[in-house]
């Protein structure tokens, strides 16, 4: 795959993986992206997961046509991108690794002390690497989403190699494919961002500011398709996500239900919200649906309703996991509401509020719903009142 006349795609697709980072469901697999810049000196941008070492090295050899690479730039040391670097260095004896000092320290940890002391070039913010007609500039991107990360800008072809930023879950149908007009890139990119990078919005903002004055025509991430059209949209949506602003108007109802009574309350609320004209209403069963997608939706929309049962004088475990996932990713700038259920000592509402008390800029709905075992006239009236309160904002 040709990115530009001088930049070629040499990445691989992983269709066997079931859980990315042992955590995120990836039914469409994953792409591990790598690129070669061909110039007077040749430069490979990142390696791939160790399960695909042979395929990747063959891809590199094919592009180079018998010429040995001069450099391997390691932007990120996570094993899905650094898993093949040792094999690369063994294969290409004259190559030099270019990376940050923190990356070389991590390299030693991953490779039992091997930091390639005699075959390395340490770079930092603002340093450059001359390949001939191409000059690479390095941008420090700490905690997007590991501390050693650097991004790389190629001034000649106006390409930003963005490490994991602007990445997306899913293998590529076509090797090195670009985002298509009808492709819902944001769906899996959003789930990827809030799952993996979401905690580090401040750091992502810092990098966006660093790149704001660069003339960028293409973004080459380490996961997902190449972005080469409508860059304003992609940069803008990353700006929204990293500011923790809401992307969409609408209500997400995240719930757990043991015997179906809390679920009935959720279904009633959702139906009333739709009838009252709320632009988007999503209900997600935290015990059965993808937790990462529930987290994504909570950050995407401007209102979240938490509905759960009291369990062991606490909340149901899936709700606890959900709220913990939001809090550790800096959940903020939302309107929230609560539905609690309990048969003899309901405390779920109090517990949920306590878990969220450290979150910034949350607005709490005046109306709450309290169910004692099953719905009755009183709790139905509370649902009606909550629906009217939430819907009033969208009018």
C-alpha distance (Angstrom), angle and dihedral (degrees) to the residues before:
residue distance angle dihedral
X1 . . .
X2 3.80 . .
X3 3.80 115.2 .
X4 3.81 92.7 175.5
X5 3.80 131.8 -19.3
X6 3.81 89.5 -81.6
X7 3.83 102.9 29.1
X8 3.80 119.8 74.7
X9 3.78 131.2 -175.9
X10 3.82 116.2 -122.1
X11 3.81 101.3 164.6
X12 3.79 129.3 127.4
X13 3.79 139.0 -133.0
X14 3.80 124.8 -126.2
X15 3.81 111.2 -154.3
X16 3.81 94.4 161.9
X17 3.80 99.6 63.5
X18 3.81 116.4 104.4
X19 3.81 101.3 178.2
X20 3.80 122.2 31.5
X21 3.81 110.8 -143.2
X22 3.80 85.3 0.0
X23 3.80 88.4 -75.8
X24 3.81 117.9 62.2
X25 3.79 121.7 74.1
X26 3.82 109.6 -126.2
X27 3.81 108.9 -178.4
X28 3.81 89.9 168.8
X29 3.82 93.8 50.5
X30 3.81 125.9 -129.3
X31 3.79 138.6 -80.8
X32 3.80 119.7 -139.3
X33 3.78 104.0 -158.8
X34 3.78 126.2 -151.8
X35 3.78 130.5 165.8
X36 3.82 138.8 -162.0
X37 3.80 122.6 -145.0
X38 3.81 109.8 -155.4
X39 3.79 115.4 -153.5
X40 3.82 138.1 117.9
X41 3.78 82.4 -56.0
X42 3.78 118.3 31.1
X43 3.77 123.4 -135.2
X44 3.81 130.3 -166.4
X45 3.79 116.1 -153.9
X46 3.82 109.7 -141.1
X47 3.78 130.2 -39.4
X48 3.81 130.4 -114.2
X49 3.78 142.4 -116.2
X50 3.81 114.1 -55.4
X51 3.81 91.8 -116.8
X52 3.80 88.6 69.1
X53 3.80 101.5 40.4
X54 3.80 97.4 119.4
X55 3.80 94.2 46.5
X56 3.80 91.5 48.2
X57 3.81 95.6 48.3
X58 3.80 89.5 49.6
X59 3.83 88.9 51.5
X60 3.81 89.8 51.9
X61 3.81 92.5 47.9
X62 3.79 91.9 49.0
X63 3.80 92.7 53.3
X64 3.82 93.7 44.9
X65 3.79 92.6 48.3
X66 3.80 96.1 -144.8
X67 3.79 97.0 -36.7
X68 3.80 117.2 121.5
X69 3.82 117.4 -123.6
X70 3.79 117.2 -112.6
X71 3.79 98.7 -155.8
X72 3.78 142.2 23.6
X73 3.80 111.5 -161.8
X74 3.81 111.1 -154.1
X75 3.78 106.9 -161.2
X76 3.79 96.0 168.5
X77 3.80 131.8 21.1
X78 3.79 99.2 -153.5
X79 3.82 106.0 128.3
X80 3.81 94.9 -116.2
X81 3.82 85.5 66.6
X82 3.80 103.6 27.6
X83 3.79 99.7 37.1
X84 3.80 93.4 102.1
X85 3.80 101.5 39.4
X86 3.81 95.3 97.7
X87 3.81 90.7 52.3
X88 3.81 89.1 47.2
X89 3.80 92.3 53.2
X90 3.80 90.6 47.4
X91 3.80 90.8 50.4
X92 3.80 97.2 44.9
X93 3.81 105.7 42.5
X94 3.80 97.2 -175.6
X95 3.81 98.4 48.6
X96 3.81 122.0 115.5
X97 3.80 123.8 -145.3
X98 3.81 114.9 -133.2
X99 3.78 116.3 -162.3
X100 3.79 147.0 119.7
X101 3.80 122.6 -70.6
X102 3.81 90.5 -112.5
X103 3.79 89.8 53.4
X104 3.80 91.8 54.7
X105 3.80 89.6 50.5
X106 3.80 89.5 52.3
X107 3.79 89.1 45.9
X108 3.78 88.8 60.0
X109 3.79 90.2 51.0
X110 3.78 94.0 50.1
X111 3.81 95.5 40.8
X112 3.81 101.4 42.5
X113 3.79 96.2 -102.0
X114 3.81 99.6 -34.7
X115 3.82 108.6 137.4
X116 3.84 97.0 153.9
X117 3.81 91.8 -120.7
X118 3.82 93.4 178.8
X119 3.81 96.2 41.2
X120 3.76 105.3 45.3
X121 3.78 142.9 95.1
X122 3.80 118.1 -159.6
X123 3.80 115.4 -146.5
X124 3.77 134.1 -175.1
X125 3.79 139.6 -178.0
X126 3.80 110.9 -39.8
X127 3.82 97.2 11.3
X128 3.79 118.5 131.6
X129 3.79 137.5 -151.0
X130 3.81 119.2 -150.3
X131 3.80 115.2 -146.2
X132 3.81 97.4 166.8
X133 3.77 114.1 -89.0
X134 3.82 89.3 7.2
X135 3.79 122.0 74.0
X136 3.78 116.4 -168.3
X137 3.82 118.2 -153.2
X138 3.79 120.2 -162.4
X139 3.79 124.7 -137.2
X140 3.79 120.1 -164.9
X141 3.81 110.0 -130.0
X142 3.81 104.6 176.3
X143 3.81 115.4 -174.3
X144 3.78 94.4 10.3
X145 2.87 72.3 136.9
X146 3.85 111.8 -47.8
X147 3.82 124.5 32.1
X148 3.81 97.0 -114.6
X149 3.81 97.8 54.9
X150 3.78 122.4 132.0
X151 3.78 128.2 179.1
X152 3.78 123.6 -150.1
X153 3.81 131.2 -142.2
X154 3.80 122.6 -159.9
X155 3.79 106.6 -154.5
X156 3.80 96.3 -165.9
X157 3.79 98.8 55.0
X158 3.82 93.8 25.2
X159 3.79 93.3 -126.2
X160 3.79 124.6 152.4
X161 3.79 113.3 -153.0
X162 3.79 95.8 -155.9
X163 3.83 103.4 -173.8
X164 3.83 108.0 -143.2
X165 3.81 94.2 -19.2
X166 3.81 114.1 107.3
X167 3.79 88.4 19.7
X168 3.77 126.2 144.7
X169 3.78 138.6 -161.6
X170 3.81 116.6 -108.8
X171 3.78 138.4 67.0
X172 3.79 118.2 -96.4
X173 3.81 116.5 -101.5
X174 3.78 87.4 -151.5
X175 3.80 119.6 32.8
X176 3.78 109.0 -102.4
X177 3.79 92.7 0.3
X178 3.80 122.5 174.7
X179 3.77 127.6 -132.3
X180 3.80 109.4 -78.9
X181 3.79 124.6 -142.1
X182 3.81 92.4 -114.9
X183 3.80 94.2 42.6
X184 3.80 115.7 112.2
X185 3.79 91.4 -142.0
X186 3.78 92.7 163.1
X187 3.81 94.9 61.6
X188 3.80 97.4 67.2
X189 3.81 93.3 25.2
X190 3.81 89.8 57.2
X191 3.80 92.9 49.1
X192 3.81 88.3 47.9
X193 3.81 94.0 47.1
X194 3.80 98.4 48.6
X195 3.78 92.9 40.1
X196 3.79 97.1 48.9
X197 3.80 110.9 14.8
X198 3.81 100.4 22.3
X199 3.79 96.7 100.0
X200 3.79 90.2 58.8
X201 3.79 103.2 58.9
X202 3.80 92.9 134.4
X203 3.80 90.9 53.9
X204 3.81 91.9 46.4
X205 3.80 88.9 51.6
X206 3.80 89.9 52.7
X207 3.81 91.5 54.1
X208 3.81 92.5 46.5
X209 3.80 88.4 55.2
X210 3.82 90.8 50.3
X211 3.81 91.9 52.4
X212 3.82 96.4 40.9
X213 3.81 93.8 96.2
X214 3.79 96.5 44.0
X215 3.80 119.2 106.3
X216 3.81 98.4 -124.6
X217 3.79 122.3 -178.3
X218 3.81 98.8 163.3
X219 3.80 135.8 24.5
X220 3.80 116.1 -152.4
X221 3.79 110.7 -167.1
X222 3.79 127.2 -174.4
X223 3.82 90.2 -116.3
X224 3.78 131.9 39.8
X225 3.80 133.5 3.5
X226 3.78 128.1 -23.7
X227 3.80 113.3 -100.3
X228 3.80 112.9 -138.5
X229 3.80 106.2 145.7
X230 3.81 134.7 58.8
X231 3.79 91.9 8.3
X232 3.78 90.1 170.5
X233 3.79 89.3 69.1
X234 3.81 94.5 50.8
X235 3.79 94.6 44.1
X236 3.79 89.2 45.6
X237 3.77 95.3 51.0
X238 3.81 90.6 48.8
X239 3.78 87.6 51.5
X240 3.82 90.0 52.7
X241 3.79 93.5 47.6
X242 3.78 95.1 46.4
X243 3.82 91.7 48.9
X244 3.83 88.6 51.9
X245 3.79 89.2 -124.8
X246 3.80 117.3 152.5
X247 3.76 113.8 -100.2
X248 3.81 96.4 -162.7
X249 3.78 139.6 25.7
X250 3.76 111.0 -119.7
X251 3.79 148.6 89.6
X252 3.79 126.7 -90.2
X253 3.80 115.7 -163.2
X254 3.80 110.1 -161.7
X255 3.79 112.4 -171.3
X256 3.78 149.4 165.0
X257 3.76 122.9 -156.5
X258 3.80 129.6 -174.7
X259 3.81 104.3 -171.3
X260 3.78 100.1 9.0
X261 3.82 101.8 -96.4
X262 3.81 95.4 107.6
X263 3.80 88.8 45.1
X264 3.82 89.8 55.3
X265 3.79 89.5 53.1
X266 3.82 90.5 50.2
X267 3.81 92.0 49.1
X268 3.80 90.4 49.4
X269 3.81 92.2 49.9
X270 3.81 92.4 46.6
X271 3.78 92.2 50.9
X272 3.81 93.1 48.7
X273 3.82 91.4 48.3
X274 3.80 90.6 53.1
X275 3.79 91.6 47.5
X276 3.80 89.4 51.6
X277 3.79 91.9 54.7
X278 3.81 103.6 -103.7
X279 3.83 103.1 167.6
X280 3.79 96.3 -133.1
X281 3.81 131.6 12.1
X282 3.80 122.8 -176.6
X283 3.81 126.5 -179.4
X284 3.79 119.6 -168.3
X285 3.79 129.0 -172.3
X286 3.78 103.3 -141.0
X287 3.80 92.9 -159.0
X288 3.80 94.2 55.5
X289 3.79 109.9 21.4
X290 3.80 127.6 74.6
X291 3.81 106.9 -78.5
X292 3.81 92.0 -151.5
X293 3.79 90.0 55.8
X294 3.81 90.4 49.7
X295 3.82 89.2 52.5
X296 3.80 90.0 48.7
X297 3.81 91.9 52.0
X298 3.79 92.7 48.1
X299 3.81 90.9 56.7
X300 3.80 93.0 41.0
X301 3.82 99.0 56.0
X302 3.78 129.6 56.0
X303 3.83 98.6 -129.2
X304 3.80 130.4 48.8
X305 3.81 125.8 -173.2
X306 3.80 115.4 -161.2
X307 3.80 113.2 -154.9
X308 3.78 123.2 178.2
X309 3.77 148.2 133.3
X310 3.76 128.1 -104.3
X311 3.80 108.2 -104.2
X312 3.82 125.2 -176.5
X313 3.81 89.3 -17.4
X314 3.81 87.8 -55.4
X315 3.80 134.4 67.4
X316 3.79 129.1 -68.3
X317 3.85 109.5 -78.7
X318 3.81 96.4 -115.5
X319 3.80 90.8 53.7
X320 3.79 90.4 49.5
X321 3.82 89.9 51.9
X322 3.80 90.9 47.7
X323 3.79 95.6 50.9
X324 3.79 91.2 43.6
X325 3.82 89.2 52.7
X326 3.81 90.4 52.3
X327 3.79 95.7 45.5
X328 3.80 94.8 49.0
X329 3.82 88.3 52.3
X330 3.83 92.7 53.9
X331 3.80 98.4 -102.8
X332 3.82 107.3 -160.0
X333 3.81 148.1 135.3
X334 3.82 94.5 52.7
X335 3.76 139.8 122.6
X336 3.79 110.3 -126.2
X337 3.79 136.1 -169.2
X338 3.80 135.1 -178.4
X339 3.78 139.8 -136.3
X340 3.80 114.8 -173.6
X341 3.79 131.5 -175.1
X342 3.78 130.9 -168.0
X343 3.78 136.4 153.1
X344 3.81 101.4 -145.8
X345 3.82 111.3 -4.8
X346 3.83 111.9 19.6
X347 3.81 110.7 -163.1
X348 3.82 101.9 147.2
X349 3.80 93.9 105.9
X350 3.79 93.0 51.6
X351 3.81 92.1 47.0
X352 3.81 93.5 49.2
X353 3.79 91.9 49.8
X354 3.77 90.0 49.5
X355 3.79 91.7 52.4
X356 3.81 90.7 52.4
X357 3.79 98.6 42.5
X358 3.81 93.8 101.7
X359 3.81 93.9 54.0
X360 3.79 117.7 107.8
X361 3.78 127.6 -120.7
X362 3.80 99.1 2.4
X363 3.80 117.7 158.5
X364 3.79 114.4 -154.2
X365 3.79 122.1 -145.2
X366 3.81 114.0 -118.8
X367 3.80 92.4 -136.3
X368 3.79 122.0 68.6
X369 3.78 131.2 -179.6
X370 3.80 121.7 -131.5
X371 3.80 118.6 -172.6
X372 3.76 121.3 -170.3
X373 3.81 103.1 -156.8
X374 3.82 96.4 -51.2
X375 3.79 140.0 12.5
X376 3.79 118.8 -79.8
X377 3.78 135.1 168.7
X378 3.81 92.5 -80.6
X379 3.80 95.9 52.0
X380 3.81 91.5 42.9
X381 3.79 88.7 55.2
X382 3.83 89.3 50.3
X383 3.80 90.0 52.8
X384 3.80 89.8 50.9
X385 3.80 91.5 50.2
X386 3.81 92.6 47.7
X387 3.80 91.5 49.0
X388 3.80 91.8 52.4
X389 3.80 92.2 47.5
X390 3.80 94.0 50.2
X391 3.78 94.6 42.7
X392 3.79 93.4 50.2
X393 3.81 90.7 72.7
X394 3.80 92.6 61.2
X395 3.79 93.3 51.7
